[in-house]
Structure formats: C-alpha cells, structure tokens
Amino acid sequence: GVLFESDVPYDFIDIAQKAGASEVHLKYDTCTKERIQSIHEAGMDSMAWFRGPRGMKKDVYTKYFDVGNEDSNMYRVVMASGVKSMCVK
C-alpha cells in the first residue's frame, strides 16, 4: 500500500498506481467520501490510520475539539467515508 499523511496530493491516485499499490492508506482526518470513492474506482482498497494514543491526544486537544477522543464515535465518522479498513489503537 501507499501511505499519505496530512497533505494528500491532488494526484494521489496516480502516485499510488505508479507505485503499483493495491491499497491507499490515508490519515483518518483526510478520509473524505470523494477520496475514498476515487480509490475504489481505481480498483484499490482503502485504509484509514489513526495516530496512536499520544498523537490522537494531541489532535483532540489542539485540532478537533468536537470529537473527544479516538473512540467508537470517531470510528463511525471515519467509516462513513466508505473506507474499507482502519488501523486503530
């Protein structure tokens, strides 16, 4: 797979295909319905990854005041993007 962090390039599908990837891994907060749909339309699988306890704690206190923590509610929001799998805690 190909892993992208916060700044997903506009041509991320092309990059993944050129690398011969069968799946694309996106940071949880970059999983949009449009991106996930593009991945699946290109014939690849999708995965959302979370930052682990320390990184997630920082995110919920500095970026996303409305989510609380990495928990089942956050997983539901990310799953709503259509992502096929998630790498969690």
N, CA, C and O atoms as CSV, one atom per row, in Angstrom:
chain,resi,resn,atom,element,x,y,z
A,1,GLY,N,N,0.810,-1.192,0.000
A,1,GLY,CA,C,0.000,0.000,0.000
A,1,GLY,C,C,0.855,1.258,0.000
A,1,GLY,O,O,2.062,1.205,0.235
A,2,VAL,N,N,0.230,2.361,-0.260
A,2,VAL,CA,C,0.863,3.671,-0.230
A,2,VAL,C,C,0.212,4.464,0.892
A,2,VAL,O,O,-1.014,4.522,0.985
A,3,LEU,N,N,1.035,5.081,1.749
A,3,LEU,CA,C,0.541,5.837,2.895
A,3,LEU,C,C,0.703,7.332,2.648
A,3,LEU,O,O,1.770,7.798,2.250
A,4,PHE,N,N,-0.376,8.076,2.891
A,4,PHE,CA,C,-0.344,9.527,2.788
A,4,PHE,C,C,-0.683,10.120,4.147
A,4,PHE,O,O,-1.559,9.624,4.855
A,5,GLU,N,N,0.024,11.190,4.501
A,5,GLU,CA,C,-0.234,11.856,5.769
A,5,GLU,C,C,-1.210,13.009,5.558
A,5,GLU,O,O,-2.136,12.890,4.755
A,6,SER,N,N,-1.023,14.100,6.250
A,6,SER,CA,C,-1.994,15.204,6.252
A,6,SER,C,C,-2.163,15.896,4.905
A,6,SER,O,O,-3.282,16.248,4.533
A,7,ASP,N,N,-1.093,16.093,4.182
A,7,ASP,CA,C,-1.174,16.805,2.903
A,7,ASP,C,C,-1.273,15.806,1.762
A,7,ASP,O,O,-0.262,15.422,1.174
A,8,VAL,N,N,-2.485,15.390,1.455
A,8,VAL,CA,C,-2.705,14.421,0.380
A,8,VAL,C,C,-2.601,15.164,-0.945
A,8,VAL,O,O,-3.359,16.103,-1.188
A,9,PRO,N,N,-1.665,14.753,-1.808
A,9,PRO,CA,C,-1.515,15.457,-3.087
A,9,PRO,C,C,-2.732,15.250,-3.987
A,9,PRO,O,O,-3.424,14.238,-3.881
A,10,TYR,N,N,-2.985,16.204,-4.860
A,10,TYR,CA,C,-4.143,16.128,-5.744
A,10,TYR,C,C,-4.073,14.893,-6.642
A,10,TYR,O,O,-5.111,14.367,-7.043
A,11,ASP,N,N,-2.865,14.422,-6.965
A,11,ASP,CA,C,-2.683,13.275,-7.860
A,11,ASP,C,C,-2.327,12.001,-7.086
A,11,ASP,O,O,-1.571,11.160,-7.572
A,12,PHE,N,N,-2.880,11.871,-5.878
A,12,PHE,CA,C,-2.519,10.727,-5.031
A,12,PHE,C,C,-2.873,9.384,-5.670
A,12,PHE,O,O,-2.186,8.391,-5.429
A,13,ILE,N,N,-3.926,9.337,-6.474
A,13,ILE,CA,C,-4.287,8.096,-7.164
A,13,ILE,C,C,-3.192,7.720,-8.160
A,13,ILE,O,O,-2.768,6.565,-8.211
A,14,ASP,N,N,-2.738,8.680,-8.941
A,14,ASP,CA,C,-1.666,8.422,-9.910
A,14,ASP,C,C,-0.398,7.955,-9.198
A,14,ASP,O,O,0.267,7.024,-9.652
A,15,ILE,N,N,-0.074,8.593,-8.100
A,15,ILE,CA,C,1.125,8.211,-7.339
A,15,ILE,C,C,1.014,6.764,-6.867
A,15,ILE,O,O,1.963,5.989,-6.989
A,16,ALA,N,N,-0.152,6.406,-6.329
A,16,ALA,CA,C,-0.365,5.041,-5.843
A,16,ALA,C,C,-0.281,4.027,-6.986
A,16,ALA,O,O,0.331,2.969,-6.843
A,17,GLN,N,N,-0.895,4.357,-8.106
A,17,GLN,CA,C,-0.863,3.444,-9.249
A,17,GLN,C,C,0.555,3.280,-9.785
A,17,GLN,O,O,0.961,2.165,-10.113
A,18,LYS,N,N,1.314,4.368,-9.879
A,18,LYS,CA,C,2.699,4.289,-10.365
A,18,LYS,C,C,3.566,3.456,-9.433
A,18,LYS,O,O,4.530,2.828,-9.869
A,19,ALA,N,N,3.220,3.452,-8.144
A,19,ALA,CA,C,3.969,2.656,-7.169
A,19,ALA,C,C,3.537,1.192,-7.185
A,19,ALA,O,O,4.153,0.351,-6.531
A,20,GLY,N,N,2.477,0.891,-7.936
A,20,GLY,CA,C,1.977,-0.473,-8.012
A,20,GLY,C,C,1.185,-0.891,-6.778
A,20,GLY,O,O,1.080,-2.080,-6.474
A,21,ALA,N,N,0.631,0.084,-6.072
A,21,ALA,CA,C,-0.096,-0.189,-4.829
A,21,ALA,C,C,-1.444,-0.853,-5.103
A,21,ALA,O,O,-2.103,-0.579,-6.107
A,22,SER,N,N,-1.826,-1.718,-4.196
A,22,SER,CA,C,-3.158,-2.326,-4.265
A,22,SER,C,C,-4.109,-1.666,-3.278
A,22,SER,O,O,-5.313,-1.921,-3.296
A,23,GLU,N,N,-3.556,-0.812,-2.414
A,23,GLU,CA,C,-4.402,-0.071,-1.472
A,23,GLU,C,C,-3.746,1.257,-1.104
A,23,GLU,O,O,-2.535,1.440,-1.230
A,24,VAL,N,N,-4.598,2.177,-0.643
A,24,VAL,CA,C,-4.143,3.509,-0.240
A,24,VAL,C,C,-4.500,3.699,1.231
A,24,VAL,O,O,-5.635,3.462,1.646
A,25,HIS,N,N,-3.513,4.130,2.008
A,25,HIS,CA,C,-3.701,4.379,3.436
A,25,HIS,C,C,-3.715,5.886,3.662
A,25,HIS,O,O,-2.742,6.578,3.364
A,26,LEU,N,N,-4.833,6.386,4.194
A,26,LEU,CA,C,-4.973,7.818,4.459
A,26,LEU,C,C,-5.078,8.060,5.958
A,26,LEU,O,O,-5.675,7.267,6.686
A,27,LYS,N,N,-4.494,9.158,6.409
A,27,LYS,CA,C,-4.669,9.561,7.801
A,27,LYS,C,C,-6.162,9.805,8.032
A,27,LYS,O,O,-6.858,10.340,7.168
A,28,TYR,N,N,-6.630,9.410,9.192
A,28,TYR,CA,C,-8.070,9.414,9.490
A,28,TYR,C,C,-8.778,10.713,9.127
A,28,TYR,O,O,-9.910,10.687,8.643
A,29,ASP,N,N,-8.123,11.851,9.357
A,29,ASP,CA,C,-8.805,13.131,9.125
A,29,ASP,C,C,-8.716,13.614,7.682
A,29,ASP,O,O,-9.129,14.731,7.371
A,30,THR,N,N,-8.174,12.769,6.800
A,30,THR,CA,C,-8.150,13.114,5.371
A,30,THR,C,C,-9.070,12.201,4.561
A,30,THR,O,O,-9.120,12.302,3.335
A,31,CYS,N,N,-9.792,11.320,5.234
A,31,CYS,CA,C,-10.701,10.390,4.553
A,31,CYS,C,C,-12.015,11.089,4.224
A,31,CYS,O,O,-12.904,11.210,5.067
A,32,THR,N,N,-12.114,11.537,3.000
A,32,THR,CA,C,-13.375,12.121,2.543
A,32,THR,C,C,-14.073,11.100,1.651
A,32,THR,O,O,-13.436,10.195,1.111
A,33,LYS,N,N,-15.372,11.250,1.503
A,33,LYS,CA,C,-16.118,10.347,0.627
A,33,LYS,C,C,-15.561,10.389,-0.789
A,33,LYS,O,O,-15.459,9.358,-1.455
A,34,GLU,N,N,-15.201,11.582,-1.245
A,34,GLU,CA,C,-14.685,11.738,-2.606
A,34,GLU,C,C,-13.351,11.009,-2.784
A,34,GLU,O,O,-13.150,10.317,-3.782
A,35,ARG,N,N,-12.454,11.162,-1.830
A,35,ARG,CA,C,-11.154,10.475,-1.934
A,35,ARG,C,C,-11.330,8.964,-1.892
A,35,ARG,O,O,-10.745,8.237,-2.696
A,36,ILE,N,N,-12.131,8.505,-0.958
A,36,ILE,CA,C,-12.328,7.060,-0.831
A,36,ILE,C,C,-12.987,6.498,-2.087
A,36,ILE,O,O,-12.600,5.430,-2.560
A,37,GLN,N,N,-13.965,7.194,-2.626
A,37,GLN,CA,C,-14.614,6.750,-3.855
A,37,GLN,C,C,-13.605,6.685,-5.004
A,37,GLN,O,O,-13.628,5.743,-5.796
A,38,SER,N,N,-12.724,7.677,-5.098
A,38,SER,CA,C,-11.699,7.683,-6.149
A,38,SER,C,C,-10.767,6.476,-6.024
A,38,SER,O,O,-10.386,5.866,-7.023
A,39,ILE,N,N,-10.412,6.146,-4.802
A,39,ILE,CA,C,-9.545,4.985,-4.561
A,39,ILE,C,C,-10.226,3.717,-5.048
A,39,ILE,O,O,-9.623,2.915,-5.761
A,40,HIS,N,N,-11.483,3.537,-4.662
A,40,HIS,CA,C,-12.210,2.320,-5.043
A,40,HIS,C,C,-12.473,2.262,-6.545
A,40,HIS,O,O,-12.400,1.192,-7.149
A,41,GLU,N,N,-12.776,3.403,-7.141
A,41,GLU,CA,C,-12.990,3.436,-8.606
A,41,GLU,C,C,-11.725,3.077,-9.359
A,41,GLU,O,O,-11.789,2.570,-10.479
A,42,ALA,N,N,-10.563,3.339,-8.748
A,42,ALA,CA,C,-9.281,2.999,-9.375
A,42,ALA,C,C,-8.909,1.531,-9.123
A,42,ALA,O,O,-7.849,1.074,-9.550
A,43,GLY,N,N,-9.789,0.799,-8.427
A,43,GLY,CA,C,-9.555,-0.625,-8.219
A,43,GLY,C,C,-8.671,-0.955,-7.034
A,43,GLY,O,O,-8.152,-2.067,-6.936
A,44,MET,N,N,-8.494,-0.002,-6.134
A,44,MET,CA,C,-7.654,-0.235,-4.959
A,44,MET,C,C,-8.514,-0.257,-3.700
A,44,MET,O,O,-9.635,0.251,-3.687
A,45,ASP,N,N,-7.973,-0.850,-2.649
A,45,ASP,CA,C,-8.628,-0.835,-1.348
A,45,ASP,C,C,-8.180,0.401,-0.578
A,45,ASP,O,O,-7.203,1.056,-0.939
A,46,SER,N,N,-8.913,0.706,0.493
A,46,SER,CA,C,-8.624,1.908,1.291
A,46,SER,C,C,-8.491,1.542,2.761
A,46,SER,O,O,-9.148,0.627,3.257
A,47,MET,N,N,-7.617,2.284,3.446
A,47,MET,CA,C,-7.469,2.111,4.882
A,47,MET,C,C,-7.256,3.475,5.521
A,47,MET,O,O,-6.516,4.309,4.998
A,48,ALA,N,N,-7.912,3.695,6.659
A,48,ALA,CA,C,-7.693,4.900,7.467
A,48,ALA,C,C,-6.778,4.517,8.614
A,48,ALA,O,O,-6.956,3.466,9.229
A,49,TRP,N,N,-5.803,5.359,8.906
A,49,TRP,CA,C,-4.935,5.085,10.053
A,49,TRP,C,C,-5.033,6.232,11.049
A,49,TRP,O,O,-5.179,7.399,10.685
A,50,PHE,N,N,-4.949,5.859,12.299
A,50,PHE,CA,C,-5.014,6.814,13.407
A,50,PHE,C,C,-3.613,6.975,13.979
A,50,PHE,O,O,-2.738,6.147,13.727
A,51,ARG,N,N,-3.399,8.026,14.739
A,51,ARG,CA,C,-2.057,8.409,15.153
A,51,ARG,C,C,-1.527,7.711,16.398
A,51,ARG,O,O,-0.385,7.959,16.784
A,52,GLY,N,N,-2.287,6.873,17.023
A,52,GLY,CA,C,-1.847,6.246,18.267
A,52,GLY,C,C,-2.204,7.145,19.440
A,52,GLY,O,O,-2.536,8.315,19.250
A,53,PRO,N,N,-2.138,6.605,20.653
A,53,PRO,CA,C,-2.617,7.344,21.831
A,53,PRO,C,C,-2.015,8.735,22.008
A,53,PRO,O,O,-2.751,9.687,22.268
A,54,ARG,N,N,-0.716,8.875,21.878
A,54,ARG,CA,C,-0.091,10.183,22.098
A,54,ARG,C,C,-0.478,11.189,21.021
A,54,ARG,O,O,-0.828,12.329,21.327
A,55,GLY,N,N,-0.415,10.769,19.767
A,55,GLY,CA,C,-0.762,11.669,18.672
A,55,GLY,C,C,-2.236,12.031,18.657
A,55,GLY,O,O,-2.596,13.173,18.370
A,56,MET,N,N,-3.093,11.060,18.966
A,56,MET,CA,C,-4.524,11.340,18.992
A,56,MET,C,C,-4.872,12.291,20.136
A,56,MET,O,O,-5.725,13.166,19.984
A,57,LYS,N,N,-4.215,12.119,21.270
A,57,LYS,CA,C,-4.472,13.017,22.397
A,57,LYS,C,C,-4.160,14.455,21.998
A,57,LYS,O,O,-4.908,15.376,22.327
A,58,LYS,N,N,-3.055,14.639,21.292
A,58,LYS,CA,C,-2.696,15.978,20.822
A,58,LYS,C,C,-3.752,16.512,19.860
A,58,LYS,O,O,-4.162,17.667,19.967
A,59,ASP,N,N,-4.196,15.674,18.916
A,59,ASP,CA,C,-5.198,16.121,17.941
A,59,ASP,C,C,-6.494,16.558,18.611
A,59,ASP,O,O,-7.055,17.596,18.260
A,60,VAL,N,N,-6.975,15.771,19.578
A,60,VAL,CA,C,-8.270,16.109,20.173
A,60,VAL,C,C,-8.200,17.324,21.086
A,60,VAL,O,O,-9.228,17.913,21.418
A,61,TYR,N,N,-6.987,17.702,21.496
A,61,TYR,CA,C,-6.856,18.897,22.339
A,61,TYR,C,C,-6.397,20.137,21.571
A,61,TYR,O,O,-6.475,21.249,22.094
A,62,THR,N,N,-5.917,19.957,20.328
A,62,THR,CA,C,-5.407,21.106,19.585
A,62,THR,C,C,-6.103,21.349,18.248
A,62,THR,O,O,-6.058,22.465,17.729
A,63,LYS,N,N,-6.748,20.322,17.677
A,63,LYS,CA,C,-7.348,20.474,16.353
A,63,LYS,C,C,-8.845,20.222,16.326
A,63,LYS,O,O,-9.590,20.974,15.697
A,64,TYR,N,N,-9.287,19.183,16.994
A,64,TYR,CA,C,-10.664,18.710,16.864
A,64,TYR,C,C,-11.348,18.701,18.226
A,64,TYR,O,O,-11.435,17.665,18.885
A,65,PHE,N,N,-11.820,19.842,18.627
A,65,PHE,CA,C,-12.420,19.983,19.953
A,65,PHE,C,C,-13.782,19.298,20.053
A,65,PHE,O,O,-14.307,19.130,21.153
A,66,ASP,N,N,-14.357,18.903,18.921
A,66,ASP,CA,C,-15.704,18.351,18.930
A,66,ASP,C,C,-15.758,16.826,18.929
A,66,ASP,O,O,-16.852,16.261,18.948
A,67,VAL,N,N,-14.612,16.142,18.906
A,67,VAL,CA,C,-14.657,14.688,18.798
A,67,VAL,C,C,-14.352,13.954,20.094
A,67,VAL,O,O,-14.720,12.787,20.227
A,68,GLY,N,N,-13.714,14.575,21.024
A,68,GLY,CA,C,-13.484,13.935,22.307
A,68,GLY,C,C,-12.261,13.052,22.360
A,68,GLY,O,O,-11.334,13.352,23.113
A,69,ASN,N,N,-12.216,11.972,21.593
A,69,ASN,CA,C,-11.087,11.067,21.645
A,69,ASN,C,C,-11.223,10.035,20.527
A,69,ASN,O,O,-12.226,9.990,19.816
A,70,GLU,N,N,-10.185,9.209,20.394
A,70,GLU,CA,C,-10.276,8.093,19.458
A,70,GLU,C,C,-11.172,7.044,20.105
A,70,GLU,O,O,-10.737,6.296,20.981
A,71,ASP,N,N,-12.413,6.997,19.671
A,71,ASP,CA,C,-13.378,6.081,20.259
A,71,ASP,C,C,-14.359,5.624,19.187
A,71,ASP,O,O,-14.200,5.953,18.011
A,72,SER,N,N,-15.362,4.876,19.591
A,72,SER,CA,C,-16.301,4.326,18.619
A,72,SER,C,C,-17.036,5.411,17.832
A,72,SER,O,O,-17.375,5.198,16.668
A,73,ASN,N,N,-17.284,6.561,18.441
A,73,ASN,CA,C,-17.934,7.652,17.698
A,73,ASN,C,C,-17.039,8.165,16.582
A,73,ASN,O,O,-17.505,8.409,15.469
A,74,MET,N,N,-15.766,8.328,16.875
A,74,MET,CA,C,-14.834,8.783,15.838
A,74,MET,C,C,-14.711,7.731,14.744
A,74,MET,O,O,-14.651,8.074,13.563
A,75,TYR,N,N,-14.674,6.467,15.117
A,75,TYR,CA,C,-14.587,5.404,14.119
A,75,TYR,C,C,-15.803,5.432,13.186
A,75,TYR,O,O,-15.663,5.232,11.980
A,76,ARG,N,N,-16.986,5.677,13.737
A,76,ARG,CA,C,-18.189,5.740,12.911
A,76,ARG,C,C,-18.102,6.877,11.892
A,76,ARG,O,O,-18.503,6.716,10.739
A,77,VAL,N,N,-17.584,8.010,12.319
A,77,VAL,CA,C,-17.450,9.152,11.411
A,77,VAL,C,C,-16.506,8.794,10.260
A,77,VAL,O,O,-16.807,9.071,9.098
A,78,VAL,N,N,-15.384,8.191,10.578
A,78,VAL,CA,C,-14.419,7.821,9.536
A,78,VAL,C,C,-14.998,6.726,8.639
A,78,VAL,O,O,-14.825,6.775,7.422
A,79,MET,N,N,-15.674,5.753,9.216
A,79,MET,CA,C,-16.278,4.677,8.419
A,79,MET,C,C,-17.330,5.210,7.453
A,79,MET,O,O,-17.551,4.622,6.394
A,80,ALA,N,N,-17.973,6.308,7.804
A,80,ALA,CA,C,-18.980,6.904,6.925
A,80,ALA,C,C,-18.375,7.395,5.612
A,80,ALA,O,O,-19.105,7.633,4.650
A,81,SER,N,N,-17.065,7.549,5.559
A,81,SER,CA,C,-16.407,7.961,4.322
A,81,SER,C,C,-16.415,6.823,3.301
A,81,SER,O,O,-16.209,7.059,2.110
A,82,GLY,N,N,-16.653,5.580,3.763
A,82,GLY,CA,C,-16.632,4.433,2.879
A,82,GLY,C,C,-15.343,3.654,2.926
A,82,GLY,O,O,-15.175,2.687,2.183
A,83,VAL,N,N,-14.423,4.061,3.793
A,83,VAL,CA,C,-13.132,3.388,3.903
A,83,VAL,C,C,-13.352,1.914,4.250
A,83,VAL,O,O,-14.240,1.582,5.036
A,84,LYS,N,N,-12.540,1.033,3.659
A,84,LYS,CA,C,-12.750,-0.399,3.832
A,84,LYS,C,C,-12.138,-0.962,5.103
A,84,LYS,O,O,-12.620,-1.972,5.614
A,85,SER,N,N,-11.085,-0.336,5.631
A,85,SER,CA,C,-10.478,-0.839,6.871
A,85,SER,C,C,-9.862,0.333,7.640
A,85,SER,O,O,-9.653,1.424,7.110
A,86,MET,N,N,-9.582,0.051,8.916
A,86,MET,CA,C,-8.982,1.078,9.772
A,86,MET,C,C,-7.882,0.446,10.614
A,86,MET,O,O,-8.001,-0.692,11.068
A,87,CYS,N,N,-6.822,1.199,10.811
A,87,CYS,CA,C,-5.734,0.809,11.700
A,87,CYS,C,C,-5.888,1.675,12.956
A,87,CYS,O,O,-5.658,2.883,12.916
A,88,VAL,N,N,-6.278,1.049,14.062
A,88,VAL,CA,C,-6.619,1.793,15.282
A,88,VAL,C,C,-5.697,1.383,16.431
A,88,VAL,O,O,-4.935,0.420,16.342
A,89,LYS,N,N,-5.803,2.160,17.516
A,89,LYS,CA,C,-5.017,1.943,18.746
A,89,LYS,C,C,-4.194,0.697,18.718
A,89,LYS,O,O,-3.491,0.400,19.684
